[in-house]
Amino acid sequence: MSAIFIDNKVVHYEVFGRGQPVIFLHSWLGSWRYWVPSMEMISDRFRAYALDFWGFGDSDRSNNQYNLDSYVEQLLAFMRELGMVKTNLIGHGLGGMVAVRAAAQAPNQFLKVVVTNMPVQGESLTNLVKPSTLSRLMGKSNPTETWNKILKNIKIDDETYNEVIEDTNSTSSEVVQRVFDSILATDLRSVLETLVPPTLGVYGGNDIIVAREHAADFEASATEHQMVTIEGKNHFPFLEDVNVFNRLLLDFLTSPGATSVQIKDEWRRRVKQSQYL
């Protein structure tokens, strides 16, 4: 376990590998830990970092600034503390929104950006933030059913599943509500139109939280960037289809400039064959 202090408050992070830095950013539930498969995959070519936002995982929970602006500043301060001049960013959901906002605010500090299942117009998530919906998502009535709507249908190892549940159940509903309030007030369309670092948007075709309209908004706004849909996958394509997501990620990070990437048939075949081994 690694940690630094920003404004006298603990920021927890983990790091794998050596090479050019890549920072992974988690979403509005869970923590850094669901990024482990992707971090391990790229660690032979990159130095993969993942941090916990304020109020999540093992980072400080007394900050009281649980919003996009605060998390952008936390990310930039994290980079300064670790002496990172330039890095790549990978963000899921909330983490994607933070990544885009940070890249727009400090474009010279970021090489490439990958966002997955990222809301573009926060207002469209209004139904998700009703108290009853938040309670179900956070599993307060039954801790074993955290993210039940999604996680129960994802074939991930028991250890990762249990860690995501543990981290989600340890996050207060106040933190989640404040984060969602910040998301609801955010519209990234104009930001995406002027984003400088090459950016890849990856969306699960069957996402029941961040619906296809967000992928369409990303594609329409980020016209100089790329968007890929992993069909048949839900809100965690990087856990549901590890091979395809990670190959996309590696192709994008290692390609020169803004070279186009796409899902290749042999990636899918390899996954299907492995099911019979």
C-alpha angles and dihedrals in degrees: 000000000000129000142173132191122244115182087348092301126116120251112191120209142159130212135200132184137355135274136051110008124253121183120206118205123198128218135245094294130036123022144245091305100082088064093065097102092052093043091052092047095056098034094098090063105024140036101243119205128183124183136188116238119231109288095021135094112337098335123111116292100192097073096096090200102107103160142101095266092052092048092049089053090045090054094048091046090049089055092049092049092052094043096244112163096177132006144163120249130216117184136177121204106314088014090057091053090051090048093052093046092048092048090051092048096046107017095166091062097060129069101186136352129211120188125184128195090349121169111234099185108034094195091071089067092065095116091053095061098057108125093244091052093048090050092054093046092050093047096230092151092049118010092201090064099058110151083002094161090063114014095055089065096047119094101221129142118274094244094056091043092051092046092052089049092048094050093046093050091050092055114093120238088232091061092048092047093050091048091050092048088056092047092050090057093051128095114179100183096101091042092054091050091063101031111136108194114078106265134197122198116202120188135180109236093219099042108151093192106040100034128206091268089075091054088050091049090050092050092047095047102036094054093154092053137059137262127193127184119207100209120222094020128114134208097318107048090158089062099032096051104018096168097051095042095047094046089052089049094050094044091052096045095046099041118098116257115324097336111167118254130194141175111272124214094232091061090060093044091053091054092049093049092050090060089069098048 
